């Protein structure tokens, strides 16, 4: 009978761990490199990062075009 309760307790613990992981993974679009949260910038391509920097005014048009040319585009 004691083995039954150990198995039930272990199943509950595993279920809770699984639910926590699912909730955390689902909130950021499936884990690291998802489409939201702090890790979102890591999924951008170099061209997308360059476009965002230009749009924010961090770089001017000449620097944007120079870096775009360096990237092969």
C-alpha positions as CSV (number, residue, x, y, z in Angstrom):
1,X,0.0,0.0,0.0
2,X,2.9,2.4,0.8
3,X,4.3,1.8,-2.7
4,X,1.0,2.9,-4.2
5,X,1.2,6.3,-2.4
6,X,4.8,6.8,-3.4
7,X,3.8,6.3,-7.0
8,X,0.9,8.6,-6.7
9,X,3.1,11.3,-5.1
10,X,5.8,10.9,-7.7
11,X,3.1,11.2,-10.5
12,X,1.8,14.4,-8.9
13,X,5.3,15.9,-8.7
14,X,6.0,15.0,-12.3
15,X,2.7,16.5,-13.4
16,X,3.5,19.8,-11.6
17,X,7.0,19.9,-13.1
18,X,5.6,19.2,-16.6
19,X,2.9,21.9,-16.2
20,X,5.4,24.5,-15.0
21,X,7.7,23.8,-18.0
22,X,4.8,23.9,-20.4
23,X,3.6,27.3,-19.0
24,X,7.0,28.8,-19.2
25,X,7.7,27.5,-22.7
26,X,4.3,28.5,-24.0
27,X,4.6,32.1,-22.7
28,X,7.7,32.8,-24.9
29,X,6.5,31.0,-28.0
30,X,8.1,27.6,-27.4
31,X,11.2,28.3,-25.5
32,X,14.5,30.1,-26.3
33,X,14.4,32.2,-29.4
34,X,10.7,32.4,-29.4
35,X,8.6,35.3,-30.6
36,X,8.4,37.4,-27.4
37,X,10.1,38.1,-24.1
38,X,13.7,38.9,-23.3
39,X,15.1,36.4,-25.8
40,X,13.2,37.7,-28.8
41,X,16.1,39.9,-30.0
42,X,18.2,36.8,-30.4
43,X,16.0,35.5,-33.2
44,X,16.4,38.6,-35.4
45,X,18.6,38.4,-38.4
46,X,21.5,40.9,-38.8
47,X,19.5,42.8,-41.4
48,X,16.5,43.1,-39.1
49,X,18.7,44.3,-36.3
50,X,20.2,46.9,-38.7
51,X,16.8,48.1,-39.8
52,X,15.6,48.5,-36.2
53,X,18.7,50.4,-35.3
54,X,18.2,52.8,-38.3
55,X,14.5,53.2,-37.4
56,X,15.4,54.1,-33.8
57,X,17.9,56.7,-35.0
58,X,20.9,54.9,-33.6
59,X,22.7,55.1,-36.9
60,X,22.4,57.5,-39.9
61,X,21.5,56.6,-43.5
62,X,25.1,56.5,-44.6
63,X,26.1,54.1,-41.9
64,X,23.0,52.0,-42.5
65,X,23.8,51.7,-46.2
66,X,27.4,50.9,-45.5
67,X,26.6,48.1,-43.1
68,X,23.9,46.8,-45.4
69,X,26.4,46.6,-48.1
70,X,28.8,44.7,-45.7
71,X,26.1,42.2,-45.0
72,X,25.8,41.5,-48.8
73,X,22.5,43.3,-49.5
